[in-house]
Amino acid sequence: MDGSHASQWVKAAGREDFAGKNRKVVKVDGRQIAVFLNDDGTIHACDNRCPHEGYPLSEGSLSDGCILTCNWHNWKFDFSDGKTLVGGDALRIYPARLEGDDILLDVSDPSPDEIIEAALTGLKGSFERHEYGRMAREIARLERAGGDPLDALRNTIRWTAERFEFGSTHAVAGAADWLALRDEHIDDGPLALTALTEAVGHFAWDSRREPVFPFPTGVQPFDGPALVRAIEDEEAAAALVRGGLGEGLSWADFEPYLAEAALAHYQDFGHSLIYVYKTGELIERLGADGVLEPLTLMMVRSLVYASREDLIPEFKAYGPALEAWDGAGGPCPRRRR
């Protein structure tokens, strides 16, 4: 879709409205806009509410004619190019011009596509310092523009997958449950937003400031038993997965073999098997498009590097005891009141 939009110039104020002052708040179509008129006749205009916590920027400090500081939390914005110098979220800037004594503003809105793209860019930018509040605000902006809020998590998985040095973590398992909680509270906007932000934030936190650890790029025809045998060799296992993806296989085709690999040893105190199950739930909830590959490769990597708890001395007796067990059990102990 074409992201261009037509200009919509309106008279917002007159020069006489600035007698003895250099700023004024005007209302246009229900929005508050702060307008600043410098001595040299240059005009700047922006949303009056700071994108951080909504404090009025008309009460801020203007320096060098174009640097606006919100006096509550010191966020700074450059009117010359619209950049946020200190802080995170972008500030909406309105093109402005002076015609005679009339101050005109272009109040045309960006297209929904532009807003969604900006929100996703801002979301990714929030990861470096793990700006949790900004994550929530960018997801809310995406949804308000008509975007699918789950795209925030889908993109997060794609952005961060190769920054998980040892593969899947609780971020994957937790995301499936956060989305289930979101579904339970879908009619409660703040709760639904919080659940989704928690899922995004966990991926962002676990990958924070980590370098990229590229997944192997080799491709081999898929063979399930071969995948189980190769699971401690990431290059070989990833090649089989990529082969399967190229053949159009789904998570349901990979899952039995990944579960078998997870059950082959008492890996990571049972976390490996949990991750297999929860990865499947997450893919089912988000849809395979765009996330099947990174989540499956993360799962393979985590199996490759998983600790083999059955080999440590404290657990060596577990295997033989399990083999000798006849499957029978005693009565469940009664709980004391």
C-alpha positions in Angstrom: 0.0 0.0 0.0 1.2 3.5 -0.8 2.3 5.2 2.4 1.9 8.8 1.0 -0.8 11.1 2.2 -2.1 14.4 1.1 -1.2 17.6 3.1 -3.9 19.2 5.2 -2.9 22.8 6.0 -5.0 24.6 8.5 -4.7 28.0 10.2 -3.8 27.3 13.9 -3.2 30.7 15.2 -2.2 34.3 14.3 1.0 36.1 15.1 -1.0 38.3 17.5 -1.7 35.3 19.7 1.9 35.2 20.7 2.1 38.8 22.1 4.6 38.7 25.0 5.2 34.9 24.7 6.8 32.4 22.4 4.4 29.5 22.6 0.7 28.6 22.5 -1.4 25.5 22.7 -3.9 25.1 19.9 -6.6 22.5 19.4 -7.2 21.0 16.0 -9.7 18.1 15.5 -9.5 17.2 19.1 -5.8 17.1 19.4 -3.6 19.5 21.5 -0.7 20.9 19.5 2.1 23.0 21.1 3.2 25.8 18.7 6.5 27.7 19.3 7.3 31.0 17.5 10.9 32.1 17.6 12.1 35.8 17.4 13.4 35.1 13.9 10.0 34.0 12.7 10.7 30.3 12.6 7.8 28.1 13.8 7.8 24.7 15.4 4.8 22.5 16.3 4.4 19.2 18.0 2.0 17.1 20.0 1.6 18.9 23.4 1.7 15.6 25.3 5.2 14.1 25.8 5.2 10.6 24.3 6.8 9.4 27.5 4.2 10.0 30.2 1.9 12.7 28.7 3.2 15.8 30.5 2.5 19.1 28.6 5.5 20.0 26.4 4.2 23.6 26.3 5.6 23.8 29.8 9.0 22.6 28.5 12.2 24.5 27.9 13.2 25.5 24.4 16.9 26.0 23.7 18.9 27.0 20.5 15.5 27.7 18.9 14.9 24.0 18.1 15.7 21.7 21.1 12.7 21.1 23.3 13.1 19.6 26.8 10.3 18.1 28.8 10.9 19.4 32.2 9.5 16.4 34.0 11.9 13.7 32.9 14.4 15.6 30.8 13.4 14.0 27.5 14.8 16.1 24.6 13.5 16.5 21.1 15.1 18.2 18.0 12.6 20.1 16.0 15.0 20.4 13.1 14.7 16.7 12.2 12.2 15.3 14.7 14.7 13.1 16.5 14.5 12.2 20.1 17.8 13.1 21.6 17.2 11.9 25.2 14.5 9.4 25.8 13.0 6.9 23.5 9.6 7.3 21.8 9.4 9.6 18.8 7.5 12.9 19.1 4.9 13.8 16.5 6.1 16.9 14.7 3.8 19.0 12.5 5.1 20.9 9.5 4.5 24.7 10.1 4.8 27.9 8.1 3.9 31.6 8.3 1.7 33.2 5.7 1.5 36.9 6.5 0.4 36.9 10.1 -1.3 33.5 9.9 0.4 30.4 11.3 -0.5 27.3 9.3 0.1 23.7 10.3 -0.1 20.5 8.2 -2.2 18.2 10.4 -2.5 15.4 7.9 -2.0 12.0 9.6 0.5 9.4 8.4 -1.1 6.3 6.8 -1.8 3.3 9.0 1.1 1.5 7.3 3.5 4.2 8.3 2.3 4.3 11.9 2.6 0.5 12.1 6.1 0.5 10.6 7.2 3.3 13.0 5.8 1.4 16.0 7.7 -1.8 15.1 10.9 0.2 14.5 10.3 1.9 17.9 9.6 -1.5 19.5 12.9 -2.9 18.3 14.7 0.2 19.4 13.4 -0.3 23.0 15.2 -3.6 23.4 18.8 -2.2 23.9 17.9 -0.6 27.2 14.9 -2.9 27.9 12.5 0.1 28.0 9.5 -1.9 29.2 7.1 1.1 29.2 8.1 2.0 25.7 7.5 -1.6 24.5 3.9 -1.3 25.8 3.4 2.1 24.2 4.7 0.9 20.8 2.5 -2.2 20.8 -0.5 0.0 21.7 0.3 2.3 18.8 0.6 -0.6 16.5 -2.8 -2.0 17.5 -4.5 1.5 17.5 -3.3 1.9 13.8 -5.2 -1.3 12.9 -2.2 -3.7 13.0 -2.2 -7.2 14.5 -0.7 -6.8 18.0 0.7 -10.3 17.8 3.0 -9.0 15.0 4.9 -7.4 17.8 5.8 -10.9 19.2 6.3 -12.4 15.8 8.8 -9.8 14.8 10.5 -10.0 18.2 11.1 -13.7 17.7 12.6 -13.0 14.3 14.8 -10.1 15.6 16.1 -12.0 18.6 16.3 -15.7 17.7 20.0 -15.7 16.7 21.0 -13.8 19.8 20.1 -16.8 22.0 23.5 -18.5 22.2 22.2 -21.6 23.8 18.8 -21.7 22.1 15.3 -21.7 23.7 14.8 -20.3 27.2 11.9 -19.7 29.4 11.0 -16.8 27.1 9.6 -19.4 24.6 7.7 -21.4 27.3 6.4 -18.2 29.0 5.2 -16.6 25.8 2.8 -19.4 25.1 1.3 -18.9 28.6 1.2 -15.2 28.4 -0.7 -15.4 25.1 -3.2 -17.8 26.8 -3.6 -15.3 29.6 -4.1 -12.5 27.1 -6.9 -14.5 25.4 -8.6 -14.8 28.8 -8.6 -11.0 29.2 -8.9 -9.9 25.6 -11.8 -7.6 26.5 -9.7 -5.8 29.2 -7.3 -3.6 27.2 -4.7 -2.9 29.8 -4.5 -6.6 31.0 -4.3 -7.9 27.4 -1.6 -5.4 26.6 0.4 -6.3 29.7 0.3 -10.0 28.9 1.6 -9.4 25.4 4.3 -6.9 26.6 5.5 -9.5 29.1 6.0 -12.0 26.3 7.9 -9.5 24.1 9.9 -8.2 27.1 11.1 -11.7 28.1 12.6 -12.3 24.6 14.1 -8.8 24.7 15.6 -9.4 28.1 17.1 -12.8 27.4 18.7 -11.5 24.2 19.7 -8.1 25.5 23.0 -6.8 24.2 24.0 -10.3 23.0 25.9 -10.7 19.8 24.4 -12.6 16.9 25.1 -16.4 16.8 24.0 -17.3 13.3 22.2 -20.6 12.8 24.0 -23.1 10.5 22.8 -22.7 6.9 23.4 -26.2 5.5 20.5 -28.2 4.0 19.9 -31.9 4.0 16.8 -34.0 3.1 14.7 -34.4 6.3 15.1 -37.7 8.1 13.5 -37.9 11.6 15.6 -40.7 13.1 18.7 -39.0 11.7 17.6 -35.8 13.5 17.5 -37.6 16.8 20.9 -39.1 16.2 22.4 -35.7 15.1 20.9 -33.7 17.9 24.2 -33.0 19.6 25.7 -31.7 16.4 23.9 -28.3 15.6 25.3 -28.1 12.1 23.9 -31.5 11.1 20.7 -31.2 13.0 20.0 -27.7 11.6 20.6 -28.9 8.1 18.0 -31.6 8.5 15.5 -29.1 9.9 16.1 -26.7 7.0 15.6 -29.6 4.6 12.3 -30.4 6.2 11.2 -26.7 6.1 12.1 -26.7 2.4 9.9 -29.7 1.9 7.0 -27.9 3.6 7.0 -29.8 6.8 5.1 -28.4 9.8 5.9 -28.3 13.5 3.8 -31.5 13.9 6.3 -33.3 11.7 9.3 -32.2 13.7 7.8 -32.5 17.2 7.9 -36.3 17.7 11.6 -36.4 16.9 12.5 -33.4 19.0 10.5 -34.9 21.9 12.4 -38.2 21.5 15.7 -36.3 21.6 14.6 -34.5 24.7 13.5 -37.7 26.4 16.8 -39.5 25.5 18.4 -38.0 28.5 17.3 -36.1 31.6 18.2 -32.8 30.0 18.3 -29.5 31.9 16.2 -31.1 34.7 13.3 -31.7 32.3 13.2 -28.3 30.7 14.0 -29.6 27.2 10.8 -31.5 27.0 8.8 -28.6 28.4 10.4 -26.3 25.7 9.4 -28.8 23.0 5.8 -28.8 24.1 5.6 -25.0 24.7 7.2 -24.3 21.3 4.4 -26.2 19.7 1.8 -24.2 21.6 3.5 -20.9 20.7 3.7 -21.8 17.0 0.0 -22.9 17.0 -1.0 -19.6 18.6 1.1 -17.3 16.3 0.8 -19.3 13.1 3.8 -20.8 11.4 4.5 -18.0 9.0 7.7 -16.3 9.9 8.2 -18.1 13.3 8.4 -21.8 12.5 12.0 -21.6 11.3 13.5 -19.5 14.1 11.6 -21.2 16.9 12.5 -24.7 15.6 16.2 -23.8 15.2 16.2 -22.3 18.7 14.7 -25.6 20.0 17.4 -27.6 18.2 20.1 -25.4 19.5 18.9 -25.8 23.1 18.9 -29.6 22.7 22.4 -29.5 21.4 23.7 -27.5 24.4 21.3 -29.0 27.1 23.0 -30.3 30.2 22.8 -34.2 30.5 21.7 -34.4 34.1 21.5 -38.2 33.9 25.3 -38.4 33.6 26.1 -36.6 36.8 26.9 -38.8 39.8 23.8 -37.9 41.8 21.6 -39.2 39.0 23.5 -42.3 37.8 21.2 -44.6 39.8 18.1 -43.1 38.2 18.3 -45.0 34.9 18.7 -48.4 36.3 16.0 -47.8 38.9 13.6 -46.7 36.2 14.4 -49.8 34.1 13.8 -52.1 37.1 10.5 -50.5 38.0 7.5 -52.6 37.2 5.2 -49.7 36.7 3.1 -50.4 39.8 2.6 -47.7 42.4 1.4 -47.5 45.9 -1.6 -45.5 47.2 -1.3 -41.7 47.1 -0.3 -40.4 50.5 -3.1 -38.7 52.4 -2.6 -35.1 53.0 -2.6 -34.1 56.6 -5.1 -31.5 57.7 
